[in-house]
């Protein structure tokens, strides 16, 4: 059985990529929703919280 940690890391890596693209495209509200959802899904992961700080 596979560990959930690699899957979680892949999702967080994708989140970072997606957020960067949305910021570059100046789609700030969409990016904020994406990050907010990720903060709920991964409340203890630093990446969504750091991305929100960058976005703000």
ZAMARGU-4260 file (C-alpha; in steps of 0.2 Angstrom, whole numbers, plus 5000, padded with zeros to 4 digits):
<rodrens>
0) 5000/5000/5000 | 5007/5017/4995 | 5009/5031/5008 | 4998/5046/5007 | 5013/5058/5009
5) 5019/5057/4991 | 5002/5060/4984 | 5000/5075/4996 | 5016/5082/4991 | 5011/5080/4972
10) 4995/5090/4976 | 5005/5103/4985 | 5017/5105/4971 | 5003/5106/4958 | 4995/5120/4969
15) 5011/5130/4969 | 5012/5129/4950 | 4994/5133/4947 | 4995/5148/4959 | 5010/5155/4951
20) 5002/5154/4934 | 4986/5162/4940 | 4996/5176/4948 | 5006/5179/4932 | 4989/5180/4923
25) 4983/5192/4936 | 4968/5181/4940 | 4969/5185/4958 | 4952/5181/4964 | 4953/5164/4956
30) 4970/5161/4964 | 4963/5166/4981 | 4949/5153/4980 | 4962/5140/4975 | 4973/5144/4989
35) 4959/5145/5002 | 4953/5128/4997 | 4970/5121/4999 | 4972/5129/5016 | 4956/5119/5021
40) 4962/5103/5013 | 4980/5104/5020 | 4978/5115/5036 | 4995/5110/5043 | 5005/5112/5026
45) 5015/5128/5025 | 5014/5130/5006 | 4996/5136/5005 | 4999/5148/5019 | 5015/5155/5011
50) 5006/5157/4994 | 4992/5167/5002 | 5005/5178/5010 | 5013/5181/4993 | 4996/5184/4985
55) 4991/5197/4998
</rodrens>
